[in-house]
Amino acid sequence: MKLIVAIIKPSKLDEVKDALTRVGVQGMTVSEVRGFGHQKGQTEIYRGAEYTVSFIPKMKLEIATADDQVKTVVEAIELAGRTGKIGDGKIFVMDLEGALRIRTGEQGAAAL
C-alpha cells in the first residue's frame, strides 16, 4: 500500500477530484493548507499598499491506495492539476505500513 500526498492549487480541486473518481479512487482526505515553493510567495496590493504574502493557499490531498494503482492515481492528479504555471504543486508517494477500518476491523488493503 502507498500513501499519496498531493499539494495542488485550490482552483484545481474539483478537476482533480473528478479525475480521481474516474480512475476508481473511493476516498481521500482534503485539507486547506498554506505554503510556498519556488515562487517564494506573491505580491498583493491592498488599499494601495503593496505587500508580500509568503504563504500561498493550497489544497492537500491524501489518498491511500494499493500498490498497483499508484501510477494511475499519480497520473490522474498530474494531468488534472496542471496549469503549466509555477505553483502547480507537488505529489509525494510514501510507503504505507498498515491500515485498519475502525468500523469493521478490516486490515491492510481490505481496509482501503
Backbone hydrogen bonds, N-H to C=O, Kabsch-Sander energy under -0.5 kcal/mol:
donor,donor_aa,acceptor,acceptor_aa,energy
2,K,65,T,-2.7
3,L,94,M,-3.0
4,I,2,K,-0.5
4,I,63,I,-3.2
5,V,3,L,-0.5
5,V,92,F,-2.7
6,A,4,I,-0.5
6,A,61,L,-2.5
7,I,90,K,-2.9
8,I,6,A,-0.6
8,I,59,M,-2.6
9,K,88,D,-0.6
12,K,9,K,-1.9
13,L,10,P,-1.4
16,V,12,K,-2.6
17,K,13,L,-2.9
18,D,14,D,-2.4
19,A,15,E,-2.2
20,L,16,V,-2.5
21,T,17,K,-2.3
22,R,18,D,-2.1
23,V,19,A,-1.2
24,G,21,T,-1.4
25,V,20,L,-2.5
29,T,62,E,-2.2
31,S,60,K,-2.4
33,V,31,S,-0.6
33,V,58,K,-2.6
35,G,56,I,-2.0
40,K,37,G,-1.4
42,Q,53,V,-2.4
44,E,51,Y,-3.2
46,Y,49,A,-2.9
49,A,46,Y,-2.1
51,Y,44,E,-2.7
53,V,42,Q,-3.4
54,S,52,T,-0.7
56,I,35,G,-3.4
56,I,54,S,-0.6
58,K,33,V,-3.1
59,M,8,I,-2.6
60,K,31,S,-3.0
61,L,6,A,-3.0
61,L,59,M,-0.5
62,E,29,T,-2.5
63,I,4,I,-2.7
65,T,2,K,-2.6
69,Q,66,A,-1.8
70,V,66,A,-0.5
70,V,67,D,-1.1
73,V,69,Q,-2.5
74,V,70,V,-2.8
75,E,71,K,-2.4
76,A,72,T,-2.0
77,I,73,V,-2.2
78,E,74,V,-2.7
79,L,75,E,-2.7
80,A,76,A,-2.2
81,G,77,I,-2.3
82,R,78,E,-0.8
88,D,85,K,-0.9
90,K,7,I,-1.2
92,F,5,V,-3.3
94,M,3,L,-2.6
96,L,1,M,-2.1
97,E,95,D,-0.6
101,R,106,E,-2.7
102,I,100,L,-0.7
105,G,101,R,-2.8
108,G,99,A,-2.0
110,A,107,Q,-1.0
111,A,108,G,-1.7
112,L,109,A,-1.1
